[in-house]
Amino acid sequence: MALSPRLDLRQTQSLVITPQLQQAIKLLQLSALELNEYVEQELESNPLLEADDTSETAALDESAGNADDRSDEGLSVVDSLDGQNEAPLDVEVAVADNESGLSDDTRTPIDTANAENWGAGGGDGERPDLEGLVADVPDLRSHLVQQLNFACGDAKDRFVGMYLIDQLDESGYLRLSTEDAAGQLGVPRETIARILGLMQRFDPTGIFARDLKECLRLQLEDRNRYDPAMAAFVENLELLAARDLKKLQAVCGISLEDLHDMIAEVRALDPKPALRFERTTSNAVIPDVIMSARPDGGWRVELNADTLPRVLVNRKYMADITKTAASKADKAFLAEKLQSANWLVKALHQRAETILKVAGELVTQQEEFFRHGVTHLRPLILRDVADVIEMHESTVSRVTTNKYMSTPRGIFELKYFFTQSLPSASGAEAHSAEAVRHRIKVLIDAEAAGDVLSDDRIGEILRSDGVEVARRTVAKYRDSLNIPSSVQRRRDKSLGISLR
């Protein structure tokens, strides 16, 4: 067969993700903090973008392609792009009206506040105060150095003390042996031991301990409670961890009642004394969606304006610099920046609409949870929400990642409302796995000392309540709750203690 060049015409189909669509997908899955960082970078790199610092949010048009004529300021919320009028992802452009949360007459009305309300906040109640106040906790090193300066008058001793302070770990333990410290500093081991003994009396009590037993011993000595029985107790903590209380009682030579008192006393001690000085700021979760009850019994669902970065395209500045742009490269640069700015504003618009639409449907699907608690949480999967709001499951998955909703029952990640289902024993509606897990915890918390429920017994109770669940499923859910087995619980309850 002879080989020769030839021309063929073939027709194929392929999915091409444009850079603009990639940007829209990226924005959709970013958290509120990540989104603000991304927008800040765009504001620095794009001269045509401008942050909207006005106190009121401008109302968005029903069509994302319509321009907002603000000729006096030269700013537009979004500009129409030739050939790019389709909405990114699979989100409808039109903003739902105040009754868009109703899919049928049987559902409780949900007010998914439209674009005009996105910057106004909840009108029926106060927003939760999300700014946490951090107490002014002194730095551990400064606290110890101050005590060292008062306790040691000799400069060499203070130098050794400073060295030991810098060797503390995050829990306040000194993991360096006296021999190693003496070798590194070139001083006698007795000097290290003397200064260490002095610093072990510093505040907080238990600091500079070499291990947990020494930490507990220092605290008990400070309370004048380190008698021979307590010393034997501390030296045999392994028996307590193994729950071998009978052997521990024999080693200490005390009664069972005294043993219970010693366990309670040791548990009240601080095993990591340095953590109270740890200077860490608790990062409060800022909800992307705020849900509140309406006077008519329905729910209001709106976006949190604090998490919505507002950017505008400065059309006036674009017109001014276009007049001075002489070269084709300058004009191409401006055109590229204008298109990028328009797409960013449009993508932010679509992101806000998509989050609002998904959150509104989640409230509709899980209405019984908001009214009655976790036992009424419905089993829900991504497809259930995607089919109703006519989006793809991947879109719903991106929207619910790292997005939080403030509800009357607390702040929850949107993914919390998607739970697996367990079949019903009577053939009725399936049960949520989270609700079943909560039911298992309630049963175990209410069990009496003489009637500890085994996994089989819990399964029987759940099946009598209409939940078809196997024993191994009960054991898996119990383990996920960090609840010990029935054998361990029976032993603890018979001794009148709880180590959970």
C-alpha positions as CSV (number, residue, x, y, z in Angstrom):
1,M,0.0,0.0,0.0
2,A,1.5,3.3,-1.1
3,L,1.8,6.1,1.4
4,S,0.9,9.5,0.1
5,P,-0.3,12.8,1.6
6,R,-4.0,13.7,1.5
7,L,-6.5,16.1,2.9
8,D,-9.4,14.8,5.1
9,L,-12.4,16.8,6.5
10,R,-13.6,15.6,9.9
11,Q,-16.3,17.0,12.2
12,T,-15.7,16.6,15.9
13,Q,-17.1,18.1,19.1
14,S,-15.0,19.1,22.1
15,L,-15.6,21.0,25.3
16,V,-13.4,24.1,25.6
17,I,-13.3,25.9,28.9
18,T,-12.5,29.5,28.2
19,P,-10.3,31.5,30.6
20,Q,-13.4,33.5,31.7
21,L,-15.3,30.3,32.5
22,Q,-12.3,29.0,34.5
23,Q,-12.3,32.2,36.4
24,A,-16.0,31.9,37.2
25,I,-15.6,28.3,38.4
26,K,-12.6,29.4,40.5
27,L,-14.6,32.2,42.2
28,L,-17.5,29.9,42.9
29,Q,-15.5,27.5,45.1
30,L,-13.5,30.2,47.0
31,S,-14.3,30.9,50.6
32,A,-15.2,34.4,51.7
33,L,-11.6,35.2,52.8
34,E,-10.0,33.7,49.7
35,L,-12.4,35.6,47.5
36,N,-11.5,38.9,49.2
37,E,-7.8,38.2,48.8
38,Y,-8.4,37.4,45.1
39,V,-10.4,40.6,44.5
40,E,-7.6,42.6,46.2
41,Q,-5.1,41.2,43.8
42,E,-7.3,42.0,40.8
43,L,-7.7,45.6,42.1
44,E,-4.0,46.0,42.3
45,S,-3.3,44.6,38.8
46,N,-6.2,46.1,36.9
47,P,-6.3,49.9,36.7
48,L,-9.9,49.8,35.4
49,L,-11.3,48.2,38.5
50,E,-12.4,50.2,41.5
51,A,-13.6,49.1,44.9
52,D,-17.1,50.2,45.8
53,D,-16.8,51.7,49.2
54,T,-20.3,53.1,49.4
55,S,-22.4,52.1,52.4
56,E,-25.3,51.0,50.2
57,T,-25.0,48.2,47.6
58,A,-26.2,49.1,44.2
59,A,-29.1,47.1,42.9
60,L,-28.2,44.6,40.3
61,D,-30.0,44.5,37.0
62,E,-32.2,41.5,36.0
63,S,-29.9,40.8,33.2
64,A,-26.2,40.4,33.9
65,G,-25.4,41.9,30.5
66,N,-27.1,45.2,31.1
67,A,-24.9,48.2,31.9
68,D,-25.7,50.5,34.9
69,D,-25.5,54.0,33.5
70,R,-23.9,56.1,36.1
71,S,-22.5,58.8,33.8
72,D,-21.9,61.3,36.5
73,E,-19.3,59.0,38.1
74,G,-18.2,57.0,35.1
75,L,-18.8,53.7,36.9
76,S,-20.7,50.7,35.7
77,V,-21.6,47.5,37.6
78,V,-21.3,45.3,34.5
79,D,-20.8,45.8,30.8
80,S,-22.1,43.8,27.9
81,L,-19.5,41.7,26.1
82,D,-19.8,40.9,22.5
83,G,-20.4,37.2,22.1
84,Q,-20.2,36.6,25.8
85,N,-23.7,37.1,27.0
86,E,-24.2,33.6,28.3
87,A,-24.0,33.2,32.1
88,P,-20.9,31.4,33.5
89,L,-21.5,27.9,34.7
90,D,-25.2,26.8,34.6
91,V,-26.6,29.6,36.6
92,E,-29.7,31.5,35.5
93,V,-29.0,35.2,35.1
94,A,-32.3,36.5,36.5
95,V,-32.4,37.1,40.2
96,A,-35.2,35.3,42.0
97,D,-37.9,37.5,43.4
98,N,-39.1,37.4,47.0
99,E,-41.2,34.3,46.6
100,S,-38.7,32.3,44.5
101,G,-38.2,29.9,47.4
102,L,-41.6,28.5,46.8
103,S,-41.6,25.5,44.5
104,D,-45.1,24.4,45.3
105,D,-48.0,25.5,47.5
106,T,-47.1,23.0,50.3
107,R,-43.8,24.5,51.1
108,T,-43.2,27.2,53.7
109,P,-42.5,30.5,52.0
110,I,-38.8,31.4,51.9
111,D,-37.7,34.9,51.3
112,T,-34.5,34.7,49.3
113,A,-33.9,38.4,49.5
114,N,-33.2,39.6,46.0
115,A,-30.3,41.7,44.7
116,E,-31.8,44.9,46.1
117,N,-31.6,43.4,49.6
118,W,-28.1,41.9,49.4
119,G,-26.5,44.9,51.0
120,A,-29.3,45.7,53.4
121,G,-29.0,42.9,55.9
122,G,-31.9,41.2,57.7
123,G,-34.7,43.5,58.3
124,D,-36.5,41.4,60.9
125,G,-33.6,40.8,63.4
126,E,-30.2,41.7,64.4
127,R,-27.2,40.1,62.7
128,P,-24.9,38.1,65.0
129,D,-21.9,39.8,66.2
130,L,-19.1,38.0,64.5
131,E,-16.1,39.9,65.9
132,G,-14.5,38.0,68.7
133,L,-12.6,39.9,71.3
134,V,-9.2,38.4,72.2
135,A,-8.1,38.7,75.8
136,D,-4.8,40.3,76.4
137,V,-2.9,37.2,77.5
138,P,0.7,37.8,78.6
139,D,3.4,36.1,76.6
140,L,4.7,33.0,78.4
141,R,8.4,33.9,77.8
142,S,8.0,37.4,79.1
143,H,6.1,36.0,82.1
144,L,8.9,33.6,82.9
145,V,11.7,36.1,82.3
146,Q,10.1,38.5,84.7
147,Q,10.0,35.8,87.4
148,L,13.6,34.8,86.6
149,N,14.9,38.3,87.1
150,F,13.3,38.5,90.6
151,A,14.5,35.0,91.6
152,C,18.1,35.1,90.3
153,G,20.5,37.8,91.2
154,D,23.5,36.2,89.5
155,A,24.0,37.1,85.8
156,K,25.3,33.6,85.0
157,D,22.3,31.9,86.7
158,R,20.0,34.2,84.7
159,F,21.8,33.2,81.5
160,V,21.2,29.5,82.2
161,G,17.6,30.3,83.1
162,M,17.1,32.1,79.8
163,Y,18.5,29.1,78.0
164,L,16.1,26.7,79.7
165,I,13.1,29.0,79.0
166,D,14.0,28.9,75.3
167,Q,14.0,25.0,75.4
168,L,10.4,24.7,76.5
169,D,8.0,23.1,74.1
170,E,4.4,24.4,73.4
171,S,3.0,22.5,76.4
172,G,5.6,23.9,78.8
173,Y,7.7,20.7,79.2
174,L,11.5,20.8,79.2
175,R,12.5,17.9,76.8
176,L,16.2,18.6,77.3
177,S,18.0,16.5,79.9
178,T,20.2,18.2,82.5
179,E,23.3,16.4,81.2
180,D,22.7,17.7,77.6
181,A,22.1,21.2,78.9
182,A,25.3,21.1,81.0
183,G,27.3,19.9,78.1
184,Q,26.0,22.6,75.7
185,L,26.5,25.4,78.2
186,G,29.7,24.1,79.7
187,V,28.5,24.3,83.3
188,P,28.3,21.7,86.0
189,R,25.2,19.4,86.0
190,E,24.5,20.5,89.6
191,T,24.1,24.1,88.4
192,I,21.5,23.1,85.8
193,A,19.7,21.0,88.4
194,R,19.7,23.8,91.0
195,I,18.4,26.5,88.6
196,L,15.8,24.0,87.1
197,G,14.5,23.2,90.6
198,L,14.1,26.9,91.2
199,M,12.3,27.6,88.0
200,Q,10.0,24.6,88.5
201,R,8.4,26.7,91.3
202,F,7.5,29.5,88.8
203,D,4.0,30.3,87.7
204,P,2.2,28.5,86.1
205,T,2.6,25.5,88.4
206,G,3.9,22.5,86.5
207,I,6.1,24.4,84.1
208,F,9.6,23.0,83.3
209,A,8.4,19.5,84.0
210,R,10.2,16.7,82.1
211,D,7.1,14.5,81.6
212,L,3.5,14.3,82.6
213,K,4.1,12.6,85.9
214,E,6.5,15.3,87.0
215,C,4.1,18.0,85.9
216,L,1.3,16.5,88.0
217,R,3.7,16.0,90.9
218,L,4.7,19.7,90.9
219,Q,1.1,20.8,90.9
220,L,0.1,18.4,93.7
221,E,3.1,19.5,95.8
222,D,2.1,23.1,95.4
223,R,-1.3,22.1,96.8
224,N,0.3,20.1,99.6
225,R,-1.5,16.9,98.3
226,Y,1.5,14.8,97.3
227,D,1.3,12.2,100.0
228,P,2.5,8.6,99.6
229,A,-0.8,7.3,98.3
230,M,-1.0,10.1,95.7
231,A,2.7,9.5,94.8
232,A,1.8,5.8,94.1
233,F,-1.2,7.0,92.1
234,V,0.9,9.3,89.9
235,E,3.6,6.7,89.4
236,N,1.0,4.3,88.1
237,L,-0.9,6.4,85.7
238,E,-0.7,3.6,83.1
239,L,-3.2,1.6,85.2
240,L,-5.6,4.5,85.1
241,A,-5.3,4.7,81.3
242,A,-5.9,1.0,81.1
243,R,-8.9,1.4,83.4
244,D,-7.5,-1.2,85.7
245,L,-8.9,0.5,88.8
246,K,-8.8,-2.5,91.1
247,K,-5.1,-3.0,90.6
248,L,-4.5,0.8,91.0
249,Q,-6.5,0.7,94.3
250,A,-4.3,-2.1,95.6
251,V,-1.1,-0.3,94.6
252,C,-2.2,2.9,96.4
253,G,-3.6,1.0,99.4
254,I,-6.7,3.1,99.6
255,S,-10.5,2.6,99.6
256,L,-12.5,2.8,96.4
257,E,-14.1,6.0,97.6
258,D,-10.7,7.6,98.1
259,L,-9.6,6.4,94.7
260,H,-12.6,8.2,93.1
261,D,-11.6,11.4,94.9
262,M,-8.0,11.1,93.7
263,I,-9.1,10.6,90.1
264,A,-11.3,13.7,90.3
265,E,-8.4,15.7,91.9
266,V,-5.9,14.6,89.2
267,R,-8.3,15.3,86.4
268,A,-8.7,18.9,87.7
269,L,-4.9,19.5,87.2
270,D,-3.5,21.1,84.1
271,P,-1.4,18.7,82.1
272,K,-0.2,21.4,79.7
273,P,0.4,24.5,81.8
274,A,1.9,26.6,78.9
275,L,-1.2,26.5,76.7
276,R,-3.0,29.1,78.8
277,F,-0.4,31.6,77.6
278,E,-0.6,30.6,74.0
279,R,-1.3,33.7,72.0
280,T,-3.6,32.4,69.3
281,T,-6.5,34.3,67.8
282,S,-9.7,32.3,67.2
283,N,-10.7,32.8,63.6
284,A,-14.5,33.4,63.8
285,V,-16.5,31.8,61.0
286,I,-18.1,34.5,58.9
287,P,-21.3,33.2,57.3
288,D,-21.9,33.8,53.6
289,V,-25.7,33.5,54.1
290,I,-27.9,34.7,56.9
291,M,-31.2,33.0,57.6
292,S,-33.8,34.4,59.9
293,A,-37.4,33.8,60.7
294,R,-40.1,36.0,59.2
295,P,-43.2,37.2,61.1
296,D,-45.5,35.2,58.9
297,G,-43.7,31.9,59.9
298,G,-41.5,31.6,56.8
299,W,-37.8,32.1,56.5
300,R,-35.7,34.9,55.1
301,V,-32.5,33.9,53.3
302,E,-30.1,36.6,52.2
303,L,-26.5,37.0,51.5
304,N,-24.2,38.5,54.0
305,A,-23.1,41.8,52.6
306,D,-19.9,41.7,54.6
307,T,-18.6,38.8,52.6
308,L,-19.5,40.3,49.2
309,P,-16.6,42.2,47.7
310,R,-18.1,45.1,45.6
311,V,-16.1,46.2,42.6
312,L,-17.0,48.5,39.7
313,V,-15.5,49.2,36.3
314,N,-14.4,52.8,36.0
315,R,-15.7,53.7,32.5
316,K,-14.8,57.3,32.8
317,Y,-11.2,56.5,33.5
318,M,-11.2,54.1,30.6
319,A,-12.5,56.8,28.2
320,D,-9.9,59.3,29.4
321,I,-6.9,57.1,29.0
322,T,-8.1,55.7,25.7
323,K,-7.8,59.2,24.2
324,T,-4.1,59.3,25.2
325,A,-3.3,55.8,24.1
326,A,-1.3,56.2,20.9
327,S,0.1,52.7,20.1
328,K,-1.8,49.6,19.2
329,A,-0.2,47.8,22.2
330,D,-1.6,50.3,24.6
331,K,-5.1,50.0,23.1
332,A,-4.9,46.2,23.2
333,F,-3.8,46.3,26.8
334,L,-6.7,48.5,27.8
335,A,-9.1,46.3,25.9
336,E,-7.8,43.2,27.6
337,K,-8.1,44.9,31.1
338,L,-11.6,46.1,30.3
339,Q,-12.7,42.6,29.3
340,S,-11.1,41.1,32.4
341,A,-12.8,43.7,34.7
342,N,-16.2,43.1,33.1
343,W,-15.9,39.3,33.5
344,L,-14.8,39.7,37.2
345,V,-17.8,41.8,38.0
346,K,-20.1,39.4,36.1
347,A,-18.6,36.3,37.8
348,L,-19.1,37.9,41.2
349,H,-22.7,38.6,40.3
350,Q,-23.3,35.0,39.3
351,R,-21.5,33.7,42.3
352,A,-23.8,35.6,44.6
353,E,-26.9,34.5,42.8
354,T,-25.8,30.8,42.8
355,I,-25.0,30.8,46.6
356,L,-28.4,32.4,47.3
357,K,-30.3,30.0,45.2
358,V,-28.6,26.9,46.7
359,A,-29.0,28.2,50.2
360,G,-32.7,28.9,49.7
361,E,-33.3,25.3,48.5
362,L,-31.3,23.9,51.4
363,V,-33.6,25.8,53.8
364,T,-36.6,24.4,52.0
365,Q,-35.4,20.9,52.0
366,Q,-34.3,20.9,55.7
367,E,-37.1,23.0,57.1
368,E,-38.0,20.4,59.7
369,F,-34.5,20.5,61.0
370,F,-34.7,24.3,61.6
371,R,-38.0,23.9,63.4
372,H,-37.5,20.7,65.4
373,G,-33.8,19.9,65.6
374,V,-31.3,17.4,64.3
375,T,-33.6,14.4,64.8
376,H,-35.6,15.8,61.8
377,L,-32.7,16.2,59.5
378,R,-33.6,14.7,56.1
379,P,-31.2,12.6,54.0
380,L,-30.1,14.8,51.2
381,I,-27.7,14.4,48.3
382,L,-26.3,16.9,45.8
383,R,-28.6,15.7,43.0
384,D,-31.7,16.5,45.1
385,V,-30.8,20.2,45.2
386,A,-29.3,20.3,41.7
387,D,-32.5,19.0,40.1
388,V,-34.7,21.5,41.7
389,I,-32.6,24.6,41.0
390,E,-31.6,23.2,37.5
391,M,-27.9,23.2,38.0
392,H,-25.2,20.6,37.7
393,E,-24.2,18.6,40.8
394,S,-20.6,19.8,40.5
395,T,-21.9,23.4,40.7
396,V,-23.8,22.6,43.9
397,S,-20.7,20.9,45.3
398,R,-18.5,24.0,44.6
399,V,-21.1,26.3,46.1
400,T,-21.4,24.4,49.4
401,T,-17.6,24.1,49.9
402,N,-16.3,26.4,52.6
403,K,-19.6,28.3,52.6
404,Y,-21.4,28.9,55.9
405,M,-25.0,29.8,56.8
406,S,-26.0,31.6,60.0
407,T,-29.3,30.1,61.2
408,P,-31.4,30.3,64.4
409,R,-29.8,27.0,65.4
410,G,-26.2,28.2,64.9
411,I,-23.7,28.5,62.1
412,F,-23.4,25.5,59.8
413,E,-21.3,24.7,56.7
414,L,-23.7,24.2,53.7
415,K,-22.3,20.7,53.3
416,Y,-23.6,19.8,56.8
417,F,-27.1,19.5,55.3
418,F,-26.1,16.7,52.9
419,T,-26.2,13.4,54.8
420,Q,-26.5,9.8,53.9
421,S,-29.7,8.0,54.2
422,L,-30.7,4.9,56.1
423,P,-33.7,2.9,55.0
424,S,-36.9,2.8,57.0
425,A,-38.0,-0.5,58.5
426,S,-41.6,0.3,57.5
427,G,-40.9,1.4,54.0
428,A,-41.6,5.0,54.8
429,E,-39.2,7.9,54.1
430,A,-35.5,7.2,54.8
431,H,-33.7,8.5,57.8
432,S,-30.7,10.8,57.9
433,A,-27.5,9.3,59.1
434,E,-26.8,12.4,61.2
435,A,-30.2,12.1,62.9
436,V,-29.5,8.4,63.6
437,R,-26.1,9.2,65.1
438,H,-27.7,11.8,67.3
439,R,-30.4,9.3,68.4
440,I,-27.6,6.8,69.4
441,K,-25.9,9.4,71.5
442,V,-29.2,10.3,73.2
443,L,-29.8,6.6,74.0
444,I,-26.4,6.1,75.5
445,D,-26.5,9.3,77.5
446,A,-29.8,8.2,79.1
447,E,-28.8,4.6,79.9
448,A,-28.8,3.6,83.6
449,A,-25.8,2.1,85.4
450,G,-27.5,-1.3,85.6
451,D,-28.8,-1.3,82.0
452,V,-26.0,-0.5,79.7
453,L,-27.1,-0.8,76.1
454,S,-25.1,-3.1,73.8
455,D,-24.8,-2.3,70.0
456,D,-27.3,-5.1,69.3
457,R,-29.8,-3.6,71.8
458,I,-29.4,-0.1,70.3
459,G,-30.0,-1.6,66.9
460,E,-33.2,-3.2,68.1
461,I,-34.4,0.0,69.6
462,L,-33.7,1.9,66.4
463,R,-35.5,-0.8,64.3
464,S,-38.5,-0.5,66.6
465,D,-38.5,3.2,65.8
466,G,-38.5,2.5,62.1
467,V,-34.8,2.8,61.3
468,E,-33.3,-0.2,59.5
469,V,-29.8,-0.3,60.8
470,A,-27.2,-3.1,61.3
471,R,-25.2,-3.7,64.5
472,R,-21.9,-2.8,62.7
473,T,-23.4,0.5,61.6
474,V,-24.3,1.3,65.2
475,A,-20.8,0.4,66.2
476,K,-19.4,2.7,63.5
477,Y,-21.5,5.6,64.5
478,R,-20.7,5.0,68.2
479,D,-17.0,5.1,67.4
480,S,-17.4,8.3,65.4
481,L,-18.9,9.9,68.6
482,N,-15.9,8.7,70.7
483,I,-18.1,6.6,72.9
484,P,-16.5,3.5,74.4
485,S,-18.0,0.0,74.0
486,S,-20.8,-1.3,76.3
487,V,-18.2,-3.3,78.3
488,Q,-16.1,-0.3,79.1
489,R,-19.2,1.8,79.9
490,R,-20.5,-0.9,82.2
491,R,-17.2,-1.0,84.1
492,D,-17.1,2.8,84.4
493,K,-20.7,3.0,85.6
494,S,-20.2,0.2,88.2
495,L,-17.3,2.2,89.7
496,G,-19.3,5.4,89.6
497,I,-16.9,7.3,87.3
498,S,-16.8,8.5,83.8
499,L,-13.6,8.8,81.9
500,R,-15.1,9.9,78.7
